[in-house]
């Protein structure tokens, strides 16, 4: 059977592949280099996720027969695009199946941040209800919301925001035919809104796209929501903006260097922090796993993956 290397635990993926392929679990190897030396020349397929580390030349050098890498997740900033394209390697991801779940979480995080829901629960659990009034919160009413990155998830978020009766604007690399106000830069978008939702891909092209200039433009009543990648936001600039009142608050499902969270962020009461759970539901993770499996099975059955990333479609 075809040999598949899996770089990190993905139980549903493993179960889905086990009957069809010979699986090699890299994280279980007592000696990673020894395993790669033994089985690397036979590996034809790869199942990867961001938790398994970067897919770059250091791993690819051990896999001369590799044809395809199926990545678990819609984002693939853990993939070295230059390295995989140099080898004409097909890479797939799992778009679509997590769109609605991430959009739901985004609205939940926005409301939790504005209405101070986690702080209110802590107030109750501390036995303060009835003894000390919980302060009035900011509101979503009358706000203007900007979406930085209007892909499928951004559009799903925008549809939900319409139901809340708030104005929506956006910035993305290519203007879209949508009924929302377009702004030609992140700074221009931030100047026009008082809630900025970050939904761009990660990677070098968007690293620190949201920095001091964007945060200053967002203003003292501004709220930043990041459900994209931690690298898109300049963490030090964000901490300084929150400390100085340059912006009002932030809700972060992702942080730079996660799972390590800077103590300075943990110490700021106006920040809501989540452990990267945007797609973390039973239904969505099962669908993501199934799509990883489908990509590998389809490739070895037909030579055509289901959801190749744009950068490697030319190799099909």
Secondary structure, DSSP 8 states (H G I E B T S, - for coil): --EEEE-S--HHHHHHHHTTSEEEEGGG-SSHHHHHHHHGGGEEEEEEEGGG--BSHHHHTT-TT--EEEEESS--TTB-HHHHHHTT-EEE---STTHHHHHHHHHHHHHHHHTTHHHHHHHHHTT-TTTS-------STT-EEEEE--SHHHHHHHHHHHHTT-EEEEE-SS--SSSSEE-SSHHHHHHH-SEEEE----SGGGTT-B-HHHHHHH-TT-EEEE-S-GGGB-HHHHHHHHHHTSSSEEEES--TTTT---HHHHT-TTEEE--S-TT-SHHHHHHHHHHHHHHHHHHHHHS--SSB-GGGGGG-
